[in-house]
Amino acid sequence: MENDDHSAALQCELLASVKLTPADLTPWNAYPWYRHDQSSGLRSPQITEGLDPLTRLINVMPKLEVVLLQGGEAQTPWKRFARKHPNIAARHAAVETYTLAGRRSGMLTRQSGKPGPGDGLRPSRRSGKFWT
């Protein structure tokens, strides 16, 4: 949200439209350390390394309601987390989003099934606390 680009501005706009502020969010990366080589996505060992810190973070957030998974690179680690900690994951709504770069529609949530024609994609309007 603090980046100087269209996606960040749109995210701020969408969050404001559902009355959420940065104080309502706790941004987190699936791999919470700096990666020197960012030319590719996370590797399996990096995803595994990020699971325990994620567990500790969630455990200190008793009011956490929603996990906003921004893009495929966030969805894969969450699915692995949910397999390892099903009871913790089940307590939170996980919302998958997809960014359509350069389009006004911006961040979208998948309502059901796989993305495709007529799949029910719409701008995310869920109220409540978000974790990104």
Number of C-alpha atoms within 10 A of each C-alpha: 15 10 8 8 9 15 20 14 14 16 15 16 14 18 20 12 12 13 11 17 13 13 7 14 17 14 11 13 15 23 20 14 10 8 10 6 8 8 7 6 10 18 9 10 9 16 20 15 14 17 21 12 13 18 14 10 13 17 12 9 10 8 10 19 15 19 20 20 24 19 15 14 14 20 18 16 23 21 14 14 21 15 12 12 14 12 10 14 18 10 11 14 13 18 20 19 23 17 15 12 11 9 10 10 15 22 22 20 23 18 15 9 8 10 13 9 7 6 12 15 19 14 15 19 12 12 12 12 18 23 18 16
